[in-house]
């Protein structure tokens, strides 16, 4: 049975994934409450989105801190003051230090625009186009102390076409990000996620071997 999970959402930019989470909460498809939206950039449009929905916001300029650890400690204090259980990175363009990762062990989610472990780091869409893969997609994972290396929760696949650019592929991937991020959070709210080593086990998962994708198609 799902319970309402308290979220702290960290952003740096436009906040489209934040909007997808807000929409899922308001549509009652996601058993969660956003306790605070924190941005390291005062001009992040995601803050405007949050304020339109009367969500508490906080700006924390990382440039005003002497170290990454000091900045992350300030984040921890903000999140704990709001009784946040699950931290959601929604376009937060900062590498996390152990200070934050350890404070919320297996309670930080991130979304990345590739099928991890392929193409970690910046510009995953461009990496996929340049490499010439037939499929790419997006991944929601728990965050550990290594960049884009945490246990995978859910992934979505999209085809890559020869004429694709970073922008066209990115737009197709983004649509899927908006679908799977709220779903990953809902699985957490339902208590169905268990981290065992490198794997995230989903309780009650139904196996379906039918959707096999081939690109170019076999015809």
TORSETI-673731 format. One record per residue: residue in three letters; x negated, z negated, y of N, C-alpha, C in turn. Coordinates in pm, whole numbers. Example, Ala and Ser with C-alpha at 12.3 -4.5 7.8 and 13.67 -1.06 7.14 Angstrom:
Ala / -1319 / -780 / -569 / -1230 / -780 / -450 / -1320 / -780 / -330
Ser / -1285 / -708 / -225 / -1367 / -714 / -106 / -1290 / -787 / 3
// end
This chain:
Unk / -85 / 0 / -119 / 0 / 0 / 0 / -89 / 0 / 125
Unk / -52 / 82 / 221 / -132 / 93 / 343 / -107 / -26 / 433
Unk / -209 / -60 / 509 / -198 / -161 / 613 / -248 / -97 / 742
Unk / -215 / -155 / 853 / -262 / -99 / 980 / -407 / -138 / 1001
Unk / -494 / -39 / 1013 / -637 / -64 / 1032 / -670 / -49 / 1181
Unk / -752 / -140 / 1232 / -791 / -139 / 1372 / -912 / -50 / 1392
Unk / -900 / 48 / 1482 / -1004 / 148 / 1502 / -1074 / 129 / 1636
Unk / -1203 / 158 / 1636 / -1279 / 178 / 1758 / -1335 / 318 / 1753
Unk / -1301 / 402 / 1848 / -1340 / 543 / 1846 / -1451 / 564 / 1950
Unk / -1562 / 622 / 1906 / -1675 / 649 / 1994 / -1683 / 798 / 2020
Unk / -1693 / 836 / 2148 / -1693 / 976 / 2187 / -1803 / 1004 / 2288
Unk / -1832 / 1133 / 2305 / -1923 / 1176 / 2411 / -1870 / 1295 / 2488
Unk / -1766 / 1360 / 2437 / -1722 / 1486 / 2497 / -1573 / 1502 / 2506
Unk / -1524 / 1619 / 2462 / -1385 / 1658 / 2488 / -1283 / 1577 / 2408
Unk / -1322 / 1524 / 2293 / -1233 / 1435 / 2221 / -1121 / 1501 / 2145
Unk / -1144 / 1621 / 2090 / -1035 / 1687 / 2015 / -1005 / 1612 / 1885
Unk / -1107 / 1558 / 1821 / -1080 / 1480 / 1700 / -1011 / 1348 / 1735
Unk / -1046 / 1290 / 1848 / -973 / 1172 / 1897 / -825 / 1207 / 1912
Unk / -796 / 1323 / 1972 / -658 / 1364 / 1991 / -586 / 1382 / 1858
Unk / -654 / 1439 / 1759 / -593 / 1456 / 1627 / -559 / 1320 / 1565
Unk / -644 / 1221 / 1586 / -619 / 1087 / 1533 / -502 / 1023 / 1608
Unk / -502 / 1036 / 1740 / -390 / 984 / 1820 / -259 / 1045 / 1774
Unk / -258 / 1177 / 1757 / -135 / 1246 / 1715 / -88 / 1198 / 1579
Unk / -182 / 1175 / 1487 / -146 / 1128 / 1353 / -88 / 987 / 1357
Unk / -145 / 903 / 1442 / -92 / 767 / 1457 / 50 / 772 / 1515
Unk / 68 / 850 / 1620 / 199 / 856 / 1686 / 306 / 920 / 1597
Unk / 262 / 1009 / 1508 / 355 / 1073 / 1414 / 380 / 987 / 1290
Unk / 315 / 870 / 1286 / 326 / 776 / 1175 / 276 / 834 / 1043
Unk / 180 / 926 / 1056 / 110 / 977 / 939 / -18 / 899 / 912
Unk / -53 / 810 / 1004 / -176 / 734 / 994 / -147 / 589 / 1031
Unk / -172 / 501 / 936 / -148 / 358 / 957 / -269 / 294 / 1025
Unk / -277 / 315 / 1154 / -392 / 267 / 1230 / -350 / 240 / 1373
Unk / -431 / 158 / 1440 / -414 / 131 / 1583 / -551 / 145 / 1649
Unk / -558 / 224 / 1754 / -684 / 243 / 1826 / -698 / 129 / 1926
Unk / -795 / 41 / 1903 / -814 / -76 / 1988 / -897 / -46 / 2112
Unk / -988 / 51 / 2099 / -1070 / 88 / 2215 / -1133 / 224 / 2190
Unk / -1148 / 301 / 2298 / -1221 / 427 / 2296 / -1342 / 408 / 2387
Unk / -1461 / 426 / 2330 / -1585 / 404 / 2406 / -1660 / 536 / 2418
Unk / -1705 / 565 / 2540 / -1786 / 684 / 2563 / -1918 / 646 / 2629
Unk / -2023 / 717 / 2591 / -2151 / 697 / 2659 / -2165 / 790 / 2780
Unk / -2059 / 868 / 2807 / -2059 / 957 / 2923 / -1930 / 937 / 3002
Unk / -1946 / 909 / 3131 / -1830 / 883 / 3215 / -1742 / 1005 / 3234
Unk / -1800 / 1126 / 3219 / -1724 / 1249 / 3241 / -1664 / 1306 / 3112
Unk / -1667 / 1231 / 3005 / -1612 / 1280 / 2878 / -1460 / 1296 / 2889
Unk / -1410 / 1415 / 2858 / -1267 / 1440 / 2871 / -1186 / 1357 / 2771
Unk / -1251 / 1313 / 2665 / -1183 / 1227 / 2570 / -1129 / 1099 / 2633
Unk / -1195 / 1051 / 2740 / -1145 / 933 / 2811 / -1012 / 963 / 2879
Unk / -997 / 1085 / 2931 / -870 / 1127 / 2991 / -761 / 1130 / 2885
Unk / -794 / 1185 / 2768 / -697 / 1188 / 2658 / -651 / 1047 / 2623
Unk / -746 / 955 / 2613 / -712 / 818 / 2575 / -621 / 753 / 2679
Unk / -653 / 772 / 2807 / -574 / 711 / 2914 / -433 / 768 / 2918
Unk / -416 / 895 / 2883 / -282 / 955 / 2878 / -194 / 886 / 2776
Unk / -257 / 825 / 2676 / -182 / 755 / 2571 / -193 / 603 / 2585
Unk / -235 / 559 / 2703 / -244 / 416 / 2736 / -333 / 338 / 2641
Unk / -442 / 401 / 2600 / -538 / 335 / 2513 / -651 / 273 / 2596
Unk / -698 / 156 / 2558 / -809 / 93 / 2631 / -935 / 178 / 2620
Unk / -1008 / 192 / 2729 / -1130 / 271 / 2730 / -1245 / 191 / 2789
Unk / -1363 / 234 / 2753 / -1485 / 170 / 2805 / -1594 / 275 / 2814
Unk / -1666 / 277 / 2925 / -1782 / 365 / 2940 / -1908 / 281 / 2934
Unk / -2001 / 324 / 2850 / -2126 / 252 / 2831 / -2239 / 354 / 2839
Unk / -2307 / 357 / 2952 / -2412 / 457 / 2977 / -2539 / 417 / 2902
Unk / -2575 / 498 / 2803 / -2693 / 464 / 2722 / -2822 / 468 / 2803
Unk / -2820 / 541 / 2915 / -2941 / 552 / 2996 / -2976 / 422 / 3068
Unk / -2882 / 331 / 3074 / -2905 / 204 / 3143 / -2960 / 96 / 3051
Unk / -2988 / 132 / 2926 / -3038 / 34 / 2830 / -3184 / 64 / 2796
Unk / -3264 / -39 / 2774 / -3407 / -18 / 2749 / -3439 / 42 / 2613
Unk / -3344 / 36 / 2519 / -3370 / 87 / 2385 / -3239 / 125 / 2318
Unk / -3251 / 203 / 2212 / -3133 / 240 / 2133 / -3068 / 115 / 2073
Unk / -3153 / 22 / 2031 / -3102 / -101 / 1969 / -3022 / -184 / 2069
Unk / -3071 / -192 / 2193 / -2999 / -268 / 2296 / -2863 / -206 / 2326
Unk / -2860 / -75 / 2332 / -2734 / -4 / 2355 / -2637 / -30 / 2239
Unk / -2686 / -19 / 2117 / -2600 / -40 / 2001 / -2551 / -185 / 1993
Unk / -2632 / -280 / 2034 / -2587 / -419 / 2035 / -2471 / -438 / 2132
Unk / -2478 / -371 / 2246 / -2368 / -376 / 2342 / -2241 / -314 / 2282
Unk / -2259 / -204 / 2207 / -2145 / -143 / 2138 / -2083 / -240 / 2038
Unk / -2168 / -305 / 1960 / -2120 / -401 / 1860 / -2036 / -509 / 1927
Unk / -2082 / -559 / 2039 / -2010 / -666 / 2109 / -1874 / -618 / 2159
Unk / -1869 / -495 / 2210 / -1741 / -439 / 2256 / -1645 / -425 / 2138
Unk / -1693 / -369 / 2029 / -1608 / -344 / 1912 / -1560 / -474 / 1849
Unk / -1648 / -570 / 1838 / -1608 / -698 / 1778 / -1512 / -773 / 1869
Unk / -1529 / -762 / 1999 / -1438 / -828 / 2093 / -1296 / -774 / 2081
Unk / -1285 / -647 / 2037 / -1153 / -585 / 2018 / -1104 / -596 / 1873
Unk / -1176 / -673 / 1792 / -1139 / -693 / 1650 / -1129 / -561 / 1575
Unk / -1223 / -471 / 1604 / -1227 / -341 / 1536 / -1277 / -359 / 1393
Unk / -1207 / -298 / 1300 / -1248 / -300 / 1160 / -1325 / -175 / 1123
Unk / -1274 / -59 / 1164 / -1334 / 69 / 1127 / -1377 / 143 / 1253
Unk / -1504 / 183 / 1256 / -1558 / 258 / 1370 / -1553 / 407 / 1336
Unk / -1498 / 485 / 1427 / -1480 / 628 / 1405 / -1562 / 705 / 1508
Unk / -1659 / 783 / 1462 / -1739 / 865 / 1550 / -1670 / 1001 / 1566
Unk / -1628 / 1031 / 1687 / -1553 / 1155 / 1712 / -1626 / 1235 / 1819
Unk / -1733 / 1301 / 1778 / -1814 / 1374 / 1873 / -1903 / 1280 / 1953
Unk / -1951 / 1174 / 1891 / -2040 / 1078 / 1956 / -2183 / 1127 / 1936
Unk / -2245 / 1172 / 2043 / -2374 / 1241 / 2033 / -2492 / 1144 / 2047
Unk / -2489 / 1043 / 1961 / -2597 / 947 / 1959 / -2630 / 913 / 1814
Unk / -2760 / 906 / 1783 / -2801 / 854 / 1653 / -2785 / 703 / 1655
Unk / -2730 / 647 / 1548 / -2707 / 503 / 1542 / -2830 / 431 / 1488
Unk / -2856 / 317 / 1545 / -2965 / 233 / 1496 / -2912 / 138 / 1388
Unk / -3000 / 73 / 1313 / -2955 / -24 / 1213 / -2871 / -137 / 1272
Unk / -2886 / -164 / 1401 / -2808 / -271 / 1465 / -2658 / -247 / 1446
Unk / -2614 / -125 / 1472 / -2472 / -91 / 1460 / -2434 / -65 / 1316
Unk / -2518 / 5 / 1243 / -2487 / 41 / 1103 / -2470 / -84 / 1018
Unk / -2556 / -182 / 1035 / -2548 / -305 / 954 / -2430 / -393 / 996
Unk / -2397 / -390 / 1124 / -2284 / -471 / 1170 / -2151 / -422 / 1113
Unk / -2144 / -291 / 1083 / -2021 / -231 / 1028 / -2055 / -153 / 901
Unk / -2121 / -216 / 809 / -2165 / -150 / 685 / -2046 / -93 / 608
Unk / -2054 / 38 / 577 / -1947 / 110 / 509 / -1814 / 103 / 585
Unk / -1825 / 82 / 717 / -1706 / 79 / 803 / -1727 / 164 / 928
Unk / -1814 / 266 / 913 / -1832 / 366 / 1019 / -1814 / 503 / 956
Unk / -1723 / 582 / 1011 / -1701 / 719 / 965 / -1750 / 818 / 1069
Unk / -1797 / 932 / 1020 / -1839 / 1041 / 1107 / -1787 / 1172 / 1049
Unk / -1766 / 1269 / 1137 / -1730 / 1404 / 1090 / -1837 / 1500 / 1135
Unk / -1875 / 1590 / 1043 / -1983 / 1684 / 1069 / -1937 / 1826 / 1035
Unk / -1970 / 1926 / 1120 / -1920 / 2063 / 1099 / -2002 / 2145 / 1001
Unk / -2022 / 2092 / 881 / -2080 / 2169 / 771 / -2045 / 2097 / 642
Unk / -2076 / 2162 / 531 / -2054 / 2100 / 401 / -2182 / 2026 / 364
Unk / -2190 / 1901 / 411 / -2309 / 1822 / 381 / -2328 / 1810 / 230
Unk / -2453 / 1806 / 183 / -2576 / 1787 / 260 / -2635 / 1914 / 322
Unk / -2566 / 2026 / 315 / -2616 / 2147 / 381 / -2601 / 2136 / 532
Unk / -2701 / 2181 / 605 / -2699 / 2196 / 750 / -2664 / 2068 / 825
Unk / -2742 / 1963 / 805 / -2722 / 1841 / 884 / -2777 / 1860 / 1025
Unk / -2755 / 1760 / 1108 / -2810 / 1764 / 1244 / -2725 / 1850 / 1337
Unk / -2788 / 1895 / 1445 / -2717 / 1970 / 1548 / -2689 / 2114 / 1506
Unk / -2580 / 2170 / 1560 / -2547 / 2313 / 1545 / -2532 / 2353 / 1398
Unk / -2455 / 2275 / 1323 / -2432 / 2308 / 1183 / -2365 / 2443 / 1165
Unk / -2279 / 2481 / 1260 / -2210 / 2610 / 1252 / -2310 / 2725 / 1266
Unk / -2399 / 2713 / 1364 / -2501 / 2816 / 1385 / -2595 / 2824 / 1266
Unk / -2631 / 2710 / 1210 / -2718 / 2710 / 1093 / -2653 / 2787 / 978
Unk / -2522 / 2768 / 959 / -2451 / 2836 / 850 / -2447 / 2987 / 874
Unk / -2417 / 3027 / 998 / -2413 / 3170 / 1031 / -2550 / 3233 / 1011
Unk / -2654 / 3169 / 1061 / -2788 / 3225 / 1052 / -2838 / 3232 / 907
Unk / -2797 / 3138 / 826 / -2843 / 3136 / 687 / -2773 / 3242 / 602
Unk / -2651 / 3277 / 642 / -2577 / 3379 / 569 / -2495 / 3327 / 452
Unk / -2455 / 3199 / 457 / -2371 / 3145 / 350 / -2233 / 3208 / 353
Unk / -2165 / 3208 / 240 / -2029 / 3265 / 231 / -1923 / 3164 / 268
Unk / -1954 / 3036 / 253 / -1860 / 2930 / 287 / -1929 / 2824 / 371
Unk / -1853 / 2768 / 462 / -1897 / 2649 / 533 / -1776 / 2556 / 542
Unk / -1778 / 2464 / 636 / -1665 / 2374 / 645 / -1701 / 2248 / 721
Unk / -1638 / 2137 / 684 / -1663 / 2011 / 751 / -1657 / 1896 / 652
Unk / -1719 / 1787 / 691 / -1735 / 1672 / 603 / -1709 / 1543 / 680
Unk / -1627 / 1457 / 624 / -1617 / 1320 / 674 / -1696 / 1232 / 578
Unk / -1783 / 1149 / 635 / -1867 / 1064 / 550 / -1884 / 927 / 614
Unk / -1918 / 830 / 530 / -1958 / 701 / 583 / -2099 / 714 / 639
Unk / -2127 / 640 / 742 / -2255 / 649 / 810 / -2352 / 546 / 754
Unk / -2473 / 593 / 722 / -2581 / 502 / 687 / -2693 / 519 / 790
Unk / -2810 / 471 / 760 / -2918 / 470 / 859 / -2992 / 602 / 870
Unk / -2952 / 703 / 791 / -3013 / 835 / 799 / -2911 / 935 / 852
Unk / -2957 / 1025 / 936 / -2867 / 1119 / 1002 / -2793 / 1209 / 903
Unk / -2660 / 1203 / 903 / -2574 / 1290 / 821 / -2605 / 1280 / 673
Unk / -2645 / 1163 / 627 / -2681 / 1143 / 487 / -2590 / 1045 / 415
Unk / -2489 / 992 / 481 / -2405 / 891 / 419 / -2312 / 948 / 314
Unk / -2252 / 862 / 230 / -2164 / 905 / 121 / -2044 / 985 / 172
Unk / -2016 / 1095 / 103 / -1910 / 1188 / 143 / -1773 / 1135 / 103
Unk / -1679 / 1140 / 196 / -1541 / 1097 / 171 / -1450 / 1215 / 141
Unk / -1452 / 1316 / 229 / -1363 / 1431 / 214 / -1429 / 1551 / 280
Unk / -1402 / 1670 / 224 / -1456 / 1794 / 280 / -1347 / 1900 / 282
Unk / -1361 / 1993 / 376 / -1275 / 2112 / 381 / -1363 / 2235 / 390
Unk / -1321 / 2342 / 325 / -1400 / 2465 / 314 / -1334 / 2577 / 393
Unk / -1415 / 2654 / 465 / -1366 / 2776 / 530 / -1462 / 2890 / 497
Unk / -1413 / 3014 / 492 / -1502 / 3127 / 467 / -1585 / 3160 / 590
Unk / -1701 / 3216 / 566 / -1787 / 3266 / 674 / -1789 / 3418 / 663
Unk / -1755 / 3488 / 772 / -1749 / 3634 / 772 / -1874 / 3692 / 837
Unk / -1909 / 3814 / 799 / -2032 / 3875 / 853 / -2036 / 3882 / 1005
Unk / -1921 / 3899 / 1066 / -1917 / 3912 / 1212 / -1909 / 3778 / 1284
Unk / -1906 / 3669 / 1209 / -1892 / 3537 / 1270 / -2006 / 3504 / 1364
Unk / -1972 / 3432 / 1470 / -2070 / 3370 / 1559 / -2056 / 3219 / 1542
Unk / -2149 / 3148 / 1604 / -2137 / 3003 / 1603 / -2001 / 2959 / 1657
Unk / -1953 / 3027 / 1760 / -1829 / 2987 / 1825 / -1707 / 3018 / 1737
Unk / -1703 / 3139 / 1678 / -1585 / 3175 / 1598 / -1577 / 3090 / 1471
Unk / -1691 / 3068 / 1407 / -1690 / 2982 / 1289 / -1656 / 2839 / 1328
Unk / -1713 / 2794 / 1441 / -1686 / 2658 / 1486 / -1538 / 2633 / 1513
Unk / -1470 / 2733 / 1569 / -1327 / 2718 / 1597 / -1247 / 2705 / 1468
Unk / -1285 / 2782 / 1367 / -1215 / 2775 / 1238 / -1241 / 2641 / 1169
Unk / -1364 / 2594 / 1178 / -1397 / 2464 / 1119 / -1323 / 2351 / 1191
Unk / -1316 / 2361 / 1324 / -1254 / 2253 / 1402 / -1109 / 2228 / 1362
Unk / -1036 / 2335 / 1330 / -897 / 2318 / 1284 / -891 / 2230 / 1160
Unk / -988 / 2247 / 1071 / -990 / 2168 / 949 / -1037 / 2024 / 976
Unk / -1126 / 2008 / 1073 / -1167 / 1873 / 1112 / -1045 / 1790 / 1151
Unk / -955 / 1853 / 1228 / -837 / 1782 / 1277 / -742 / 1745 / 1163
Unk / -754 / 1812 / 1050 / -671 / 1780 / 934 / -732 / 1669 / 849
Unk / -863 / 1677 / 826 / -920 / 1586 / 726 / -963 / 1452 / 783
Unk / -991 / 1444 / 914 / -1036 / 1315 / 967 / -924 / 1210 / 959
Unk / -803 / 1240 / 1008 / -696 / 1141 / 990 / -670 / 1107 / 843
Unk / -687 / 1205 / 756 / -665 / 1179 / 613 / -768 / 1081 / 558
Unk / -893 / 1097 / 598 / -997 / 1005 / 552 / -968 / 863 / 599
Unk / -923 / 849 / 723 / -891 / 716 / 776 / -771 / 657 / 703
Unk / -673 / 741 / 671 / -556 / 693 / 599 / -594 / 644 / 459
Unk / -684 / 714 / 392 / -730 / 668 / 261 / -795 / 531 / 272
Unk / -868 / 509 / 379 / -928 / 378 / 403 / -818 / 274 / 425
Unk / -719 / 308 / 507 / -609 / 216 / 536 / -534 / 177 / 410
Unk / -526 / 271 / 316 / -457 / 245 / 190 / -545 / 170 / 90
Unk / -667 / 141 / 128 / -757 / 67 / 40 / -802 / 146 / -82
Unk / -807 / 277 / -67 / -836 / 362 / -183 / -981 / 408 / -192
Unk / -1065 / 370 / -96 / -1203 / 417 / -94 / -1297 / 307 / -143
Unk / -1383 / 344 / -238 / -1485 / 252 / -288 / -1620 / 323 / -289
Unk / -1719 / 263 / -227 / -1854 / 321 / -225 / -1931 / 266 / -342
Unk / -1975 / 357 / -429 / -2055 / 321 / -546 / -2182 / 406 / -543
Unk / -2291 / 345 / -499 / -2414 / 422 / -484 / -2397 / 528 / -377
Unk / -2422 / 654 / -413 / -2407 / 764 / -319 / -2265 / 820 / -316
Unk / -2181 / 773 / -404 / -2047 / 832 / -417 / -1940 / 746 / -353
Unk / -1840 / 814 / -296 / -1717 / 747 / -253 / -1610 / 781 / -356
Unk / -1563 / 680 / -427 / -1456 / 699 / -525 / -1321 / 678 / -458
Unk / -1228 / 768 / -488 / -1094 / 761 / -430 / -997 / 718 / -539
Unk / -945 / 597 / -528 / -851 / 547 / -629 / -724 / 630 / -629
Unk / -674 / 660 / -749 / -551 / 735 / -764 / -564 / 882 / -735
Unk / -687 / 933 / -735 / -709 / 1075 / -704 / -658 / 1162 / -819
Unk / -576 / 1261 / -784 / -526 / 1355 / -884 / -619 / 1475 / -892
Unk / -662 / 1506 / -1013 / -752 / 1620 / -1031 / -672 / 1750 / -1033
Unk / -723 / 1848 / -959 / -661 / 1979 / -955 / -773 / 2082 / -959
Unk / -786 / 2148 / -1075 / -895 / 2244 / -1092 / -856 / 2386 / -1051
Unk / -735 / 2405 / -1000 / -687 / 2540 / -972 / -750 / 2606 / -849
Unk / -775 / 2534 / -738 / -824 / 2607 / -621 / -972 / 2639 / -628
Unk / -1001 / 2757 / -681 / -1138 / 2807 / -687 / -1151 / 2920 / -586
Unk / -1247 / 2910 / -496 / -1263 / 3009 / -390 / -1384 / 3098 / -421
Unk / -1365 / 3228 / -405 / -1474 / 3324 / -422 / -1475 / 3414 / -299
Unk / -1591 / 3431 / -240 / -1600 / 3511 / -117 / -1736 / 3583 / -115
Unk / -1739 / 3719 / -113 / -1625 / 3811 / -109 / -1540 / 3800 / -236
Unk / -1412 / 3830 / -227 / -1321 / 3813 / -340 / -1355 / 3909 / -455
Unk / -1309 / 3871 / -575 / -1336 / 3949 / -695 / -1233 / 4060 / -711
Unk / -1229 / 4151 / -616 / -1137 / 4264 / -625 / -1184 / 4376 / -532
// end
